[in-house]
Amino acid sequence: MRDFLKRLPKVELHLHIEGSLEPELMFALARRNGVELPFASVEEVRAAYDFQDLPSFLELYYRGMSVLKRAEDFHDLAMDYFRRAHAEGVVHVEMHFDPQAHLARGIELDVVMEGLSLARREAERELGMSTALIMAFLRDRPADEAMKVLESAAPYWEMLDAVGLDSAERGHPPSKFTEVFQRAKMLGIPRVAHAGEEGPPDYIREALDLLDVCRVDHGVRCLEDPDLVARLRDEAIVLTVCPLSNVRLKVVERIEDHPLPQLLDAGLRLTINSDDPAYFGGGMLDNFVACHDAFGWSKETFIQLAGTAIEDAFMSDARRLELHRQLAESA
């Protein structure tokens, strides 16, 4: 089955590019940029990946990000992930990035965009991989700051496939960012949002009603609200689920406890994603294999999941048709 899952053309809708920073690259960039890390070795970094919850992960996540200084760093970060993902059968990647986390360190948006844009072109040229870019706002920062970032990104609006909402969920409901997302809608930029990971089902409802999102990142707590489940099913809203991430961040204790089978049985549209693969125990292939080992899903189920991701991706119609053809051939 692993060979089949590797061969399967996989589309990743939920990836934080900063969360793909492997310890080896972290140390290499630290040396290049003269950044002192609080870790003595790669092994010590990996030992720190024993998270108790989302906030404890975010603390390490932002610390690791300190090595990203120049456009070259962002290019190397993205290409390092694209090459690993390509080797695992990933054909399209939609990457969130967090401009506020870099601006707070004095790294201008131009630097981030230059590096990521160069990597996207290189991935298409050298790997035949398509990509999309989602500018995410940090929900634990003020909404007016997010609005300023959105406006300052005017030179890049046409390059953004969507805006998103991420970071610590508790106490930061989607409603806090209603005006920001309304502005993005006015600009014609699609919208997605993290909701229902550690936050309650009402956050999913707010993301739909107030932010007008086209898909929900995570969303696993929707099962606590049967009416919400029915709405998600009726409106065909996609949930971008990240199983290994949910285990690492204690959303569930074990992969066998994950609600993915119940979500599928409820008729919801789901995709499988890696979230922050360097921190959460693996990329797309590892997440697919973990689901097979835990739930015993058939090839048909994985083909269904892969097809849903292709359908809901930010890509051209021609690319969508091409990937559907590849999917049919892999079956």
DOLUMTI-861587 format. One record per residue (C-alpha): residue in three letters; x, y, z. Coordinates in steps of 0.001 Angstrom, whole numbers, plus 500000, padded with zeros to 6 digits. Example, Ala and Ser with C-alpha at 12.3 -4.5 7.8 and 13.67 -1.06 7.14 Angstrom:
2
ALA512300495500507800;SER513670498940507140;
//
This chain:
331
MET500000500000500000;ARG502856502396500742;ASP504055502134497141;PHE500559502968495913;LEU500249505915498293;LYS503626507247497177;ARG502585506922493535;LEU499240508625494157;PRO499369512246492885;LYS498833514203496090;VAL497734517810496442;GLU498557519586499701;LEU496149522353500705;HIS497372523000504260;LEU501097523605504695;HIS502891526320506657;ILE506134526845504791;GLU507892528067507943;GLY506828524776509546;SER508770522812506939;LEU512100524026508367;GLU514043520861509141;PRO516664521073511932;GLU519517520459509477;LEU518505523469507386;MET517856525498510534;PHE521470525005511607;ALA522801525678508095;LEU520900528975507854;ALA521937529936511398;ARG525592529524510407;ARG525088531451507185;ASN523345534355508916;GLY525276534406512193;VAL522220533502514283;GLU522829531867517653;LEU520370529055518368;PRO519441527831521872;PHE520207524268520747;ALA523545522504520582;SER522626519915517971;VAL520015518618515543;GLU519183515889518055;GLU518493518491520749;VAL516091520302518423;ARG514195517112517666;ALA514030516302521390;ALA512255519637521885;TYR509419518486519591;ASP507437517050522494;PHE504617519596522454;GLN501908519751525070;ASP499590521948523015;LEU499470524532520238;PRO501033527393522274;SER504048525278523270;PHE504578524385519612;LEU504279528020518499;GLU507002529076520935;LEU509519526754519260;TYR508116527500515793;TYR508830531233516082;ARG512241530595517625;GLY513275528457514660;MET512020531110512270;SER514744533494513489;VAL517242532008511022;LEU515245533294508031;LYS516840536625507148;ARG517277537008503388;ALA515356536208500238;GLU517844533395499640;ASP516787531822502948;PHE513103531778502018;HIS513982530334498617;ASP516071527579500216;LEU513356526848502783;ALA510664526420500150;MET512807524449497699;ASP513950522109500464;TYR510310521260501114;PHE509254521136497469;ARG511980518599496690;ARG511023516385499635;ALA507339516618498757;HIS507994515876495090;ALA509886512711496078;GLU506763511636497988;GLY504431512071495021;VAL503127515551495817;VAL502212517421492631;HIS500767520673494012;VAL501458522583497247;GLU499485525459498747;MET501695527147501294;HIS500655529489504051;PHE503228532064505108;ASP503166534421508103;PRO504302537947507130;GLN503645539399510602;ALA506057536961512216;HIS508780538198509855;LEU507880541891509999;ALA508159541714513795;ARG511790540612513300;GLY512539543434510864;ILE512233541246507744;GLU510285543150505090;LEU507540541569503011;ASP509553542204499826;VAL512253539843501107;VAL509783537054501847;MET507951537420498552;GLU511139537531496499;GLY512420534282497997;LEU509131532394497827;SER508365533608494304;LEU511758532444493066;ALA511197529023494649;ARG507730528710493103;ARG509099529343489621;GLU511942526906490201;ALA509563524208491477;GLU507455524474488341;ARG510458524524486023;GLU512544521784487642;LEU509954519566489367;GLY506817520114487302;MET505103521076490569;SER502411523726490759;THR502044525893493858;ALA499720528429495452;LEU500411531107498050;ILE498246531928501085;MET499104534987503166;ALA498023534133506714;PHE497244536585509498;LEU498232535805513080;ARG495000535681515056;ASP496749536435518358;ARG497882539792516943;PRO495592542869516607;ALA493171542927513694;ASP494245546437512691;GLU497786545125512275;ALA496483542432509922;MET494646545105507936;LYS497860547129507594;VAL499697544049506350;LEU496970543348503801;GLU497117546932502493;SER500921546957502424;ALA500808543803500291;ALA499141545733497440;PRO502063545122495032;TYR501535541387495552;TRP497736541082495625;GLU497687539423492204;MET500219536848493430;LEU498107535816496425;ASP495843532840495833;ALA494142533391499209;VAL494434534949502638;GLY494189532809505758;LEU494024532923509536;ASP496301530876511799;SER498234530767515105;ALA496794530370518645;GLU493056529810518292;ARG491665529976521832;GLY490369533416522716;HIS490830534715519181;PRO487583534029517291;PRO487302534588513543;SER484902537463514213;LYS487898539519515340;PHE489018539670511691;THR485689540306509970;GLU486716543659508480;VAL490064542311507277;PHE488420539451505430;GLN485714541736504037;ARG488491543878502592;ALA490130540807501057;LYS486781539874499528;MET486456543361498026;LEU489881542830496454;GLY488757539522494963;ILE491121537420497097;PRO489722534037498247;ARG489641533316501967;VAL490415530319504184;ALA490775530086507972;HIS491922527765510728;ALA488909526956512868;GLY487786524093515083;GLU491255522708515827;GLU491526523724519484;GLY488733526289519241;PRO485010525399519530;PRO482630524583516678;ASP481272528136516859;TYR484591529321515436;ILE483869527266512305;ARG480443528880512061;GLU481987532348512401;ALA484570531565509721;LEU481758530628507344;ASP479332533423508216;LEU481634536359508929;LEU484818535620506989;ASP483043533929504054;VAL485742531275503741;CYS485730528784500890;ARG487300526055503015;VAL488115525398506679;ASP491587524449507865;HIS491354521641510458;GLY487665521823511458;VAL487725518498513305;ARG485657519756516252;CYS482643520204513989;LEU481487516756515127;GLU480447518315518439;ASP477679520182516583;PRO475405517992514413;ASP473734521013512809;LEU477135522339511782;VAL478094518961510326;ALA474916518998508248;ARG475689522498507020;LEU479264521622506060;ARG477961518603504166;ASP475152520504502429;GLU477409523384501409;ALA480221520995500364;ILE482796522863502460;VAL486202521187502419;LEU488072520541505671;THR491856520427505327;VAL492629517865508019;CYS496157517285509387;PRO496156513965511281;LEU499778513748512501;SER499631517399513540;ASN496491516693515570;VAL498318513910517407;ARG501442515989518112;LEU499386518916519424;LYS497196516657521598;VAL493969517336519710;VAL493761513537519918;GLU495995511224521924;ARG496595508632519203;ILE496076508507515466;GLU493645505632516092;ASP491485508093518070;HIS491306510611515243;PRO487764511506514085;LEU488643511218510381;PRO486533508051509896;GLN483527509725511542;LEU484019512815509397;LEU484049510649506273;ASP481013508680507440;ALA479207511996507932;GLY479633512688504225;LEU482033515602504645;ARG484562516632502020;LEU488029516063503445;THR491669516344502439;ILE494805515028504163;ASN497670517454504783;SER500930517770506728;ASP500506521230508356;ASP504059521715509757;PRO505887518570508596;ALA509277519315510176;TYR507672519513513610;PHE504820517013513413;GLY506405513773512366;GLY506289513715508603;GLY505091515001505265;MET502203514034503061;LEU503222510424502508;ASP503644509827506238;ASN500177511259506891;PHE498597509059504209;VAL500402505950505473;ALA499434506737509083;CYS495775506920508049;HIS496007503596506244;ASP497667501910509204;ALA495165503351511691;PHE491921503033509726;GLY492603500358507109;TRP491216502535504336;SER491034501122500843;LYS492704502518497743;GLU489333503920496704;THR489135506061499851;PHE492570507559499230;ILE491691508206495587;GLN488552509993496799;LEU490577512138499219;ALA493167512974496560;GLY490417513881494103;THR488764516224496599;ALA492071518053497089;ILE492480518479493325;GLU488930519811493030;ASP489349522397495789;ALA492866523592495005;PHE493737527056493782;MET494929526122490313;SER494022526613486679;ASP491341524465485054;ALA493970523029482717;ARG496148521974485638;ARG493114520494487406;LEU492258518372484367;GLU495880517241484085;LEU495976516123487730;HIS492633514341487478;ARG494096512436484538;GLN497171511523486579;LEU494942510391489411;ALA492898508153487123;GLU496082506611485732;SER497443505925489237;ALA494302504004490143;
//
